[in-house]
Amino acid sequence: MSTYLRLFRLELKKNLRMLPFVALSAVAAALFISLFVSLLSKSLYEEGSLARANVALVTNDAENDYMTKAIRYISNMNSTSLALDFEVMPEEKAMQALKKHDVIAVMLFPDDVINGILWGRNDPIEIRFSDTDALSSVFLSELTRSGAMMLSAAQADTYSAAELYYALGAEGELGAAYDDIDMMNFSYVLAREKMFTTSETLPVFLCYIASAVLLFLFFSSSAFAPALKMEDRSFYDLLFSGKTKTSAYLVVRLLANWLVLFAFTLICFIAASMLPKHSFDSFTLSLNVNARHILCLFLISGFISAFAIFLHQASGSAPVAILLQLTLSVVMLFCSGGILPAAFLPAALRRFGTILPTTVLSEDLRVLLSGEGSYAHGRLLLWILGLFIFACIAFRIRITRKDGKRS
């Protein structure tokens, strides 16, 4: 036991000597991440109002309740509400607006189009685009596709009901059946909660703050590399000539680095908690120092330490381990949706990202920053244990190759 205590004090001193370099690395990481976030926000999330386009609707059924509901429906669709405004106009005024490029398209509805839809007639709607606006077809493609699907479903209901009622000899009740079918279709279109469910999510900026904090910790901890590098062969020959176990030695190294990194992380967190509260839209970001959050920081520090220990044992070189730590942290965070939203990533990459440790780390940091939700401590502990086991295997293989015997 005294041997392990001496080793622990030695490793603790080595890690403590690295703190000034860790602080410098933290400053550099903060500047780099701030610059990156600034450039990213300017290129991807540049402020400014979205240019909206107008679409003219020409119809003689403007006073019809069904037409009013249909216009309200297409105006509120996700694919059109952010970019298009619809306005009912007389045909002559609409064509003049199209020539002047005040509207990107004119939709000409045939006479009595509503009754045609309700009674199963296929009355085509003519759409005229402005010659100079190539994007107009893109704006309206989703609109026309959704409208066609809605009308096809409505007509299928109508035709099926007609065949059934005629087969049963109940033609007199067909009008009431049409009314019920029409109201049912419109209820599903207008009351979207019957088909879709929505859930509240954390603000997008909070996800990016969590990613920035995670990158900050990975980049800062890379300065511990001189304390984690492989020792000379003579040191291992002397150390393992007695009863010292390789796994116990790695436990000592892990604990020493873990505690020092946790102390550094906790100091940064306490300093950040003293800053004024920041409000973003309806959300206020405030950090509270409590046991729950401290445990979260402790486990996050443990994962980063175990990750670094594993890379140093697997690579056998401090420069290679640093390069791998920085590269893998960015790649894993990207695959987890921490740099670009997961919705923009391919489906296969999204599924792969869910199993990465950066997903768990990001989720825990979001809980810490928002104060909402529950931590995934169990999954994080499994990752720490798994990385440590693989570090032990890599270390034993490397020592065996050097010594030519089992350690």
C-alpha positions in Angstrom: 0.0 0.0 0.0 2.9 2.4 0.8 4.2 1.9 -2.7 0.8 3.0 -4.2 0.6 6.0 -1.9 4.1 7.1 -3.0 3.1 6.6 -6.6 -0.1 8.6 -6.0 1.8 11.5 -4.5 4.3 11.4 -7.4 1.6 11.4 -10.0 -0.4 14.1 -8.1 2.7 16.4 -8.1 3.3 15.8 -11.8 -0.3 16.8 -12.6 -0.2 19.8 -10.3 2.9 21.1 -12.1 0.9 21.1 -15.3 -1.8 23.5 -14.0 -0.1 26.7 -15.3 0.1 25.1 -18.8 -3.5 23.9 -18.4 -4.6 27.5 -17.6 -2.7 28.8 -20.7 -4.3 26.1 -22.8 -7.7 27.0 -21.4 -7.2 30.7 -22.4 -6.1 29.6 -25.9 -9.1 27.2 -26.2 -11.5 29.9 -25.0 -10.2 32.3 -27.6 -10.3 29.7 -30.4 -13.8 28.5 -29.6 -15.1 32.1 -29.3 -13.6 33.0 -32.7 -15.0 29.8 -34.2 -18.5 30.4 -32.8 -18.4 34.0 -34.0 -17.5 33.0 -37.5 -20.0 30.2 -37.5 -22.8 32.5 -36.3 -22.0 35.0 -39.0 -22.0 32.5 -41.8 -24.8 30.2 -40.8 -27.0 32.2 -38.4 -26.5 35.7 -39.6 -29.1 38.1 -38.2 -31.5 39.7 -40.5 -35.1 39.3 -41.6 -35.9 36.5 -44.1 -37.1 37.9 -47.4 -40.7 36.8 -47.8 -42.4 36.2 -51.1 -46.0 36.8 -52.1 -48.4 34.5 -53.9 -51.6 35.7 -55.5 -54.8 33.6 -55.3 -57.5 34.1 -57.9 -60.8 32.5 -57.0 -64.5 33.2 -57.1 -65.0 31.2 -53.9 -63.2 33.6 -51.6 -66.3 33.9 -49.4 -66.7 30.2 -49.1 -65.9 28.9 -45.6 -64.0 25.9 -47.0 -61.9 28.1 -49.2 -61.1 30.3 -46.2 -60.0 27.3 -44.2 -57.9 26.0 -47.1 -56.1 29.3 -47.5 -55.4 29.4 -43.8 -54.1 25.8 -44.0 -51.6 26.4 -46.8 -50.5 29.7 -45.1 -49.6 27.9 -41.9 -47.8 24.9 -43.3 -44.2 24.6 -42.0 -42.9 24.6 -45.6 -44.6 27.9 -46.5 -45.2 29.9 -43.3 -41.6 31.1 -43.1 -41.3 32.2 -46.7 -44.6 32.8 -48.4 -47.6 35.1 -47.9 -50.9 34.3 -49.7 -53.3 37.0 -50.8 -56.6 36.7 -52.7 -56.7 39.1 -55.7 -58.8 39.7 -58.8 -57.2 38.1 -61.8 -56.3 41.3 -63.6 -54.6 42.7 -60.5 -52.8 39.4 -59.9 -51.4 39.4 -63.4 -50.2 42.9 -63.1 -48.5 42.1 -59.8 -46.8 39.1 -61.5 -45.4 41.3 -64.3 -44.1 43.8 -61.7 -42.6 40.9 -59.7 -44.6 41.9 -56.7 -45.7 38.2 -56.5 -43.7 35.1 -57.5 -46.7 33.1 -58.6 -50.4 33.3 -59.3 -52.7 30.4 -58.5 -55.9 30.4 -60.7 -58.7 28.3 -59.1 -61.5 27.2 -61.4 -65.1 28.2 -60.7 -66.9 26.3 -58.0 -63.6 24.5 -57.2 -64.7 23.7 -53.6 -67.8 21.8 -54.7 -65.7 20.0 -57.3 -63.3 18.8 -54.6 -66.2 17.8 -52.3 -68.0 15.9 -55.0 -65.0 14.2 -56.5 -64.5 16.2 -59.7 -60.9 16.7 -60.8 -60.8 20.4 -61.6 -57.1 21.4 -62.1 -55.7 24.5 -60.5 -53.4 26.6 -62.8 -50.2 28.1 -61.4 -48.3 30.7 -63.2 -44.8 31.6 -62.2 -42.7 34.7 -62.7 -40.1 34.2 -65.4 -37.3 35.8 -63.4 -37.8 34.0 -60.1 -36.3 30.6 -60.5 -36.8 29.9 -56.7 -40.5 30.2 -56.9 -40.9 26.5 -58.0 -38.8 25.5 -55.0 -41.1 27.6 -52.7 -44.2 26.0 -54.0 -43.1 22.5 -54.7 -43.9 21.3 -51.1 -47.2 23.2 -51.3 -48.4 21.6 -54.5 -47.2 18.1 -53.3 -49.0 18.4 -50.0 -52.2 19.7 -51.7 -52.2 16.9 -54.2 -51.8 14.3 -51.4 -54.6 15.9 -49.4 -57.0 16.0 -52.5 -56.1 12.4 -53.5 -57.0 11.2 -50.0 -60.2 13.2 -50.0 -61.3 11.9 -53.4 -60.5 8.3 -52.4 -62.8 8.7 -49.4 -65.6 10.2 -51.6 -65.4 7.6 -54.3 -65.3 4.8 -51.9 -68.3 6.1 -50.0 -70.3 6.5 -53.3 -69.6 2.9 -54.4 -70.6 1.6 -50.9 -73.8 3.5 -50.7 -74.9 2.7 -54.3 -74.1 -1.0 -53.6 -76.3 -0.9 -50.5 -79.1 1.1 -52.3 -78.7 4.0 -49.9 -78.2 6.8 -52.5 -80.5 9.1 -50.5 -78.1 9.2 -47.6 -75.0 9.9 -49.7 -75.2 13.6 -49.3 -75.0 13.4 -45.5 -72.1 10.9 -45.9 -70.2 13.3 -48.1 -70.6 16.1 -45.5 -69.3 13.8 -42.7 -66.3 12.7 -44.9 -65.5 16.3 -45.8 -65.6 17.4 -42.2 -63.5 14.5 -41.1 -60.8 15.3 -43.7 -60.8 19.0 -42.8 -60.6 18.2 -39.1 -57.5 16.1 -39.6 -55.9 18.8 -41.8 -56.7 21.8 -39.6 -56.3 20.1 -36.2 -52.8 18.8 -36.8 -52.4 17.5 -33.3 -54.5 14.5 -34.3 -51.7 13.4 -36.6 -48.6 15.0 -35.0 -47.3 15.4 -31.5 -44.7 18.0 -30.5 -42.4 18.2 -27.6 -40.7 21.1 -25.9 -36.9 21.2 -26.6 -34.1 23.2 -25.0 -33.1 26.3 -26.9 -30.6 25.7 -29.7 -28.1 28.1 -28.3 -27.9 26.0 -25.1 -26.8 23.0 -27.1 -24.0 25.0 -28.7 -23.0 26.3 -25.3 -22.7 22.7 -24.0 -20.6 21.8 -27.1 -18.3 24.8 -26.5 -17.8 23.8 -22.9 -17.1 20.2 -23.9 -14.5 21.3 -26.4 -13.0 23.7 -23.9 -12.5 20.8 -21.4 -11.0 18.5 -24.0 -8.6 21.2 -25.4 -7.6 22.4 -21.9 -7.0 18.9 -20.6 -4.6 18.1 -23.4 -2.0 20.2 -21.5 -1.7 17.3 -19.0 0.1 15.2 -21.7 3.6 15.6 -20.1 2.2 14.1 -16.9 0.5 11.2 -18.7 3.2 10.2 -21.2 4.8 6.8 -21.0 7.8 6.5 -18.7 11.2 5.2 -19.6 11.7 1.4 -19.8 14.0 1.4 -16.8 11.2 2.9 -14.7 8.8 0.1 -15.6 11.5 -2.5 -15.1 12.1 -1.3 -11.5 8.4 -0.7 -10.8 7.0 -4.0 -11.9 9.9 -6.1 -10.6 8.1 -6.3 -7.3 4.4 -6.9 -6.6 3.1 -3.7 -8.3 0.2 -4.5 -10.6 -0.2 -2.7 -14.0 -3.9 -2.2 -13.4 -3.3 -0.7 -9.9 -0.6 1.6 -11.4 -3.0 2.9 -14.0 -5.7 3.4 -11.3 -3.2 5.7 -9.5 -2.4 7.6 -12.6 -6.1 8.0 -13.5 -7.1 9.1 -10.0 -4.3 11.7 -9.8 -5.2 13.2 -13.1 -8.9 12.9 -12.4 -8.7 14.9 -9.2 -6.5 17.7 -10.6 -8.7 18.0 -13.7 -11.8 18.0 -11.5 -10.4 20.8 -9.3 -9.6 22.9 -12.3 -13.1 22.3 -13.8 -14.8 23.1 -10.5 -12.8 26.4 -10.2 -13.9 27.4 -13.7 -17.5 26.5 -12.9 -17.5 28.5 -9.7 -16.0 31.4 -11.5 -18.6 31.2 -14.3 -21.4 31.0 -11.7 -20.4 34.3 -10.3 -21.0 36.0 -13.6 -24.3 37.9 -14.1 -27.3 35.9 -15.4 -27.8 36.0 -19.1 -31.2 36.0 -20.7 -31.8 34.5 -24.2 -35.3 35.0 -25.5 -37.5 33.4 -22.8 -34.6 31.5 -21.2 -32.3 32.7 -18.5 -28.9 31.0 -18.2 -27.7 30.8 -14.6 -25.3 28.4 -12.9 -25.8 27.2 -9.4 -23.2 25.4 -7.4 -24.8 22.4 -5.7 -24.0 18.8 -5.0 -25.9 17.5 -8.1 -23.9 19.7 -10.5 -20.6 19.0 -8.7 -21.2 15.3 -9.2 -21.8 15.9 -12.9 -18.6 17.8 -13.2 -16.7 15.1 -11.3 -17.9 12.4 -13.7 -17.3 14.5 -16.8 -13.7 15.1 -15.6 -13.4 11.4 -14.9 -14.3 10.5 -18.5 -11.9 13.1 -20.0 -9.1 11.7 -17.8 -9.9 8.1 -18.7 -10.1 9.1 -22.4 -6.6 10.7 -22.2 -5.1 7.8 -20.2 -6.4 5.3 -22.8 -5.0 7.4 -25.8 -1.6 7.7 -24.1 -1.4 3.9 -23.4 -2.7 3.0 -26.9 -0.5 5.4 -28.8 2.6 5.3 -26.6 3.5 8.8 -27.7 2.4 12.1 -26.1 2.2 14.1 -29.3 0.1 11.4 -31.0 -2.1 11.2 -28.0 -2.7 15.0 -28.0 -3.5 14.9 -31.7 -5.9 12.0 -31.3 -7.6 13.7 -28.3 -8.2 16.9 -30.1 -9.3 15.3 -33.4 -11.5 12.6 -31.9 -13.2 15.0 -29.6 -14.2 17.2 -32.5 -15.2 14.3 -34.8 -17.3 12.7 -32.0 -19.0 15.9 -31.2 -19.8 16.5 -34.8 -21.4 13.1 -35.2 -23.4 13.7 -32.0 -25.0 16.8 -33.5 -23.0 19.2 -31.2 -21.5 21.3 -34.0 -24.3 21.0 -36.6 -27.8 20.0 -35.6 -28.4 16.3 -36.0 -31.3 16.9 -38.4 -28.7 18.0 -41.0 -26.7 14.8 -40.7 -27.4 11.6 -42.7 -29.6 9.1 -40.9 -26.8 6.5 -40.5 -24.5 9.1 -39.0 -27.3 10.2 -36.6 -27.7 6.7 -35.4 -24.0 6.3 -34.9 -23.8 9.5 -33.0 -26.3 8.3 -30.4 -23.9 5.7 -29.2 -20.9 8.0 -28.8 -19.8 9.3 -25.4 -20.1 12.9 -26.5 -23.8 12.4 -26.7 -24.0 11.6 -23.0 -21.5 14.4 -22.1 -23.5 16.9 -24.1 -26.8 15.8 -22.5 -25.4 16.1 -19.0 -23.9 19.5 -19.7 -27.3 20.7 -21.0 -28.9 19.5 -17.8 -26.3 21.3 -15.8 -26.7 24.6 -17.8 -30.5 24.5 -17.8 -31.2 22.9 -14.5 -33.9 20.8 -16.2 -33.9 17.0 -16.8 -31.9 14.2 -15.3 -28.3 13.2 -15.6 -27.1 10.0 -17.3 -24.5 9.1 -14.6 -24.8 5.4 -15.2 -23.9 5.6 -18.9 -21.0 7.9 -18.1 -19.7 5.5 -15.5 -19.8 2.7 -18.0 -17.8 4.7 -20.5 -15.2 5.5 -17.8 -14.9 1.9 -16.8 -14.7 0.7 -20.4 -12.0 3.2 -21.3 -10.0 2.2 -18.3 -10.2 -1.5 -19.1 -9.0 -0.9 -22.7 -6.2 1.3 -21.3 -5.1 -1.5 -19.1 -5.1 -3.9 -22.0 -3.1 -1.5 -24.2 -0.6 -0.8 -21.4 0.0 -4.5 -20.7 0.5 -5.3 -24.3 3.0 -2.4 -24.7 4.9 -3.4 -21.5 5.0 -7.0 -22.6 6.4 -6.1 -26.0 9.1 -4.0 -24.3 10.0 -6.5 -21.6 9.5 -9.7 -23.5 7.5 -11.1 -20.5 4.1 -10.9 -18.9 3.8 -8.0 -16.4 
